[in-house]
């Protein structure tokens, strides 16, 4: 059997893409290896969102020179958003690379490998192919049972039409595209057969989903009817696409978890306009109020960019005020990093790095305090925990709370894939722990 080593960078979408590539490669006789040294195929599935992402990839490719010298038949591939953005430049800078293909082209992996072996010429595929990627992937997979864990990602929407001035996604992932509902439902049923009990729906703007006229709220309702699916989540949402039907779904669908990732990026209307976000701070407050009215136990997370070009101290204080007012269970925060080709990268008023770093530290201190407070609010509560795997110690299991926190559970062993009531007795930096509880009905 041939072997593949795969390293995945970036978002959940890339994790999903890597899984689908593994599915395809299994049908071609590839097993997975944890080290690249003697692999027949090495794939770096890359992300282009953060600064220096491409340079990190080139550093990895430099490490491959020795391995390939020892194993000349090894194929090295660069996939994902860096591949889409850099294209032929990767081949120019890294002679060890045999395959370069973007996130809309990985269904062509069997064809690209065959051409590389047949011709001896490196292959580059960074166009947006005419054939529908997910249809081809389903044909490649056939009726095989997927190899998945208790929780799995399921892409329902790709691409972005919002053109935020800091973001490369519209250029690397293309325009917004929604998969056909029947195709999604079929994949969800295959995931259930593989033992999956929790499905997270993915999209660059997942709540912009409109497959064959079906909204995300209606799709969630359909998915919740599939026997075996116990929990549903979705990410990442855009405030502009958070409609009333989706908010109401949180009120009436108990399989839809009370945890919402809703990126706002900034608490300043001036900065939001410069980012081309298409919403104001008050719009965000209104959405959050509706969500919490529909589901009072809703926990929120968000994304924040500090040091965006032109951001003043007053703008940053507005972001701190928003965080204090909303109260987050968790959040992701970053210093602005210019991405080549985006409008913001050409802005003359770039914030000095030391100023941005100081602001980021202040924001993260506040976010960490809120996350700790949210975890502390779980102490003494009994939460339903989806058991995912055995823990490090005898008699310990590990699962997830409805709020996505890892939970270490002590006591009698429970079956993986079941939902158990757990009384929370302690908190860690990023996790909870407790014992199984008997809940009287």
Secondary structure, DSSP 8 states (H G I E B T S, - for coil): -EEEEEEE-SSHHHHHHHHHHHHHHHHTTEEE-S-STT-SEEEEEE--SSTTHHHHHHHHHHHHHHHHHH-TT-EEEEEEHHHHHHTHHHHHH-TT--EEE-TTSGGGHHHHHHHHHHH---EEE-S--SS-HHHHHHHHHTT------SEEEEE-EE--SS--TT--HHHHT-S-EE--HHHHHHHHHHHHHTT--EEEEE-TTGGG-EETTEEHHHHHHHHHTSTT--EEEEE-EEGGG--HHHHHHHHH-TTB-SEEEEE-B-S-HHHHHHHT----HHHHHHHHHHHHHH-TT-EEEEEEEES-TT--HHHHHHHHHHHHHH--SEEEEEE----TTSGGGG-S----HHHHHHHHHHHHHHHHHHHHHHHHHTTT-EEEEEEEEE-SSTTEEEEE-TTS-EEEEESS---TT-EEEEEEEEE-SSEEEEEE-----
